[in-house]
Structure formats: C-alpha cells, structure tokens
Amino acid sequence: MLVVYQKYYTPLDRFINKFRRKGFWLYTGLITISLLYMFYEISHLPDIPPPELPPPESPPARRRSKIKPN
C-alpha cells in the first residue's frame, strides 16, 4: 500500500495543491473570461463591405494623325 501511495497519491496531491495557491483561480478566471470575451467580440464583428467599384472610364478619344504634305 505504501508503494501505491508513494507512486500515485503523492504526485497527484502535489498537483492538486498547485491549484490551491493564492490567486490561481483569480488569474485563471480573468484569463478565461478575457479570452471568451475576445472570441465573442471577434465572432460578432460586422461584415466587411465589398470594395467600391472604380468609376467607368470613357474610352480614350482617338487622335487624328497629322497628314504630311507631299
């Protein structure tokens, strides 16, 4: 029984005692709440509007080529 206690219970008890330290649940709760709030805000962002279309360009005016005299 002592072997079972030393092998399993003692490391498990040490692990659980880490959670009983001062402020652990406070900091864990703050981090969890802030992450959940961030995910909530990101999921409720407004849609990105489509890009504005450029104004239609008029076709370039044709220039008359100069007639060279002979």
Backbone bond lengths (Angstrom), bond angles and torsions (degrees), N, CA, C in turn:
res aa  C-N    CA-C-N  psi(-1)  N-CA   C-N-CA  omega(-1)  CA-C   N-CA-C  phi
1 M - - - 1.455 - - 1.526 111.40 -
2 L 1.322 116.26 -34.64 1.454 120.60 -179.81 1.525 110.66 -64.88
3 V 1.330 116.41 -35.88 1.463 120.41 179.34 1.526 109.94 -65.75
4 V 1.316 117.10 -42.54 1.462 121.27 178.32 1.520 109.78 -63.01
5 Y 1.322 116.51 -42.53 1.469 120.83 179.75 1.525 110.67 -62.58
6 Q 1.338 116.55 -45.86 1.466 119.99 -178.07 1.521 111.58 -70.50
7 K 1.315 116.31 -33.79 1.467 119.27 -174.84 1.528 112.74 -81.03
8 Y 1.326 117.61 -39.76 1.461 119.80 -173.14 1.523 113.73 -110.87
9 Y 1.321 117.51 -48.23 1.460 119.49 -171.44 1.520 111.80 -70.41
10 T 1.326 117.78 -42.63 1.466 120.06 -175.94 1.531 111.79 -62.68
11 P 1.344 120.58 -49.72 1.477 118.31 177.88 1.524 112.40 -63.49
12 L 1.325 117.00 -35.95 1.460 120.43 179.01 1.526 110.40 -66.64
13 D 1.318 116.61 -40.92 1.461 120.86 178.57 1.528 110.83 -65.26
14 R 1.315 117.40 -40.35 1.473 120.29 177.15 1.526 110.53 -62.86
15 F 1.328 115.88 -40.79 1.464 119.88 179.99 1.528 110.66 -64.09
16 I 1.327 116.99 -42.97 1.468 120.37 179.73 1.521 110.80 -66.99
17 N 1.326 117.71 -36.71 1.462 120.79 -179.90 1.522 112.27 -65.80
18 K 1.314 118.07 -23.39 1.470 120.20 176.04 1.529 110.44 -62.72
19 F 1.322 116.60 -32.48 1.460 120.17 -178.48 1.526 112.56 -77.74
20 R 1.315 116.87 -14.78 1.460 119.90 -178.34 1.524 112.01 -88.97
21 R 1.301 117.90 0.40 1.460 119.99 -179.34 1.519 110.17 -67.13
22 K 1.333 115.16 157.59 1.463 120.50 -177.60 1.523 110.62 -61.30
23 G 1.295 115.78 132.55 1.453 120.90 171.66 1.511 115.70 78.54
24 F 1.329 118.65 -2.31 1.467 118.91 -178.23 1.522 110.69 -61.42
25 W 1.337 116.26 -50.61 1.465 119.20 -178.08 1.518 111.53 -69.39
26 L 1.337 116.47 -30.39 1.464 119.56 177.33 1.525 110.35 -63.78
27 Y 1.326 116.70 -51.02 1.465 120.00 -179.61 1.526 111.67 -67.43
28 T 1.320 116.55 -39.76 1.463 119.35 178.07 1.523 110.55 -63.17
29 G 1.323 117.13 -41.08 1.463 120.74 178.22 1.512 112.14 -65.23
30 L 1.336 116.82 -42.33 1.472 119.64 178.58 1.524 111.22 -62.55
31 I 1.317 116.54 -43.72 1.469 119.83 179.81 1.523 110.17 -64.88
32 T 1.325 117.30 -43.44 1.467 120.88 -179.35 1.525 111.23 -64.05
33 I 1.327 116.54 -45.31 1.467 119.91 -179.69 1.521 110.70 -64.68
34 S 1.330 117.44 -40.79 1.465 118.79 -179.83 1.525 111.22 -67.52
35 L 1.331 117.97 -37.41 1.468 120.05 176.98 1.531 111.20 -65.77
36 L 1.324 116.59 -43.48 1.465 119.17 178.69 1.526 111.37 -63.67
37 Y 1.325 117.10 -40.16 1.463 120.49 177.98 1.526 110.61 -64.53
38 M 1.341 117.20 -40.01 1.460 120.54 178.83 1.535 110.50 -63.77
39 F 1.337 117.31 -44.39 1.466 120.10 177.91 1.525 111.15 -63.15
40 Y 1.333 116.98 -38.62 1.462 120.78 178.25 1.526 110.51 -63.34
41 E 1.327 117.08 -45.86 1.465 120.63 -179.27 1.523 111.12 -64.81
42 I 1.321 117.28 -40.76 1.467 120.25 -179.50 1.524 110.23 -66.11
43 S 1.320 118.16 -39.25 1.465 119.83 -177.23 1.525 112.31 -73.97
44 H 1.322 118.55 -17.17 1.461 120.94 -179.57 1.524 112.75 -108.89
45 L 1.313 117.20 22.78 1.461 120.02 176.15 1.524 109.37 -70.54
46 P 1.333 118.65 148.58 1.471 119.16 177.25 1.527 110.32 -69.15
47 D 1.327 114.67 156.71 1.459 119.45 179.03 1.519 110.36 -65.81
48 I 1.310 114.70 149.76 1.460 119.87 177.36 1.525 107.54 -76.59
49 P 1.332 118.16 126.21 1.465 118.83 -179.77 1.528 110.33 -68.15
50 P 1.341 116.86 149.92 1.463 118.70 178.93 1.526 109.77 -66.07
51 P 1.320 116.83 151.65 1.468 118.64 -179.78 1.524 110.92 -65.40
52 E 1.310 115.15 147.99 1.465 119.31 179.55 1.526 109.44 -70.24
53 L 1.333 114.79 139.17 1.457 118.87 178.28 1.523 109.03 -76.85
54 P 1.316 117.10 142.11 1.466 118.33 178.11 1.524 110.07 -68.01
55 P 1.313 117.42 151.43 1.468 118.67 179.33 1.529 110.07 -64.57
56 P 1.336 116.45 145.38 1.473 118.09 -179.55 1.527 110.00 -64.76
57 E 1.303 114.20 133.16 1.470 118.84 -179.89 1.526 109.36 -89.56
58 S 1.316 115.20 138.39 1.462 118.57 175.93 1.529 107.24 -76.73
59 P 1.333 115.87 147.25 1.471 117.48 -179.57 1.530 109.55 -62.31
60 P 1.301 116.91 144.94 1.470 118.68 -179.06 1.539 110.97 -63.04
61 A 1.309 116.10 139.54 1.476 120.66 179.93 1.528 108.70 -69.57
62 R 1.345 114.17 138.44 1.466 117.86 179.62 1.509 109.28 -78.76
63 R 1.249 115.09 137.06 1.459 119.15 177.46 1.526 108.42 -98.52
64 R 1.290 113.76 138.31 1.462 117.16 176.65 1.514 109.00 -76.63
65 S 1.284 114.46 136.54 1.462 117.04 176.61 1.526 107.91 -78.25
66 K 1.274 114.46 142.13 1.467 118.76 -179.73 1.524 109.33 -68.60
67 I 1.324 113.92 136.31 1.463 119.24 178.21 1.512 107.29 -87.37
68 K 1.308 114.56 121.67 1.461 118.58 -179.44 1.530 108.89 -83.87
69 P 1.302 116.06 132.99 1.477 117.38 175.81 1.529 109.91 -70.89
70 N 1.315 115.27 149.28 1.473 120.82 -179.27 1.460 112.22 -76.39
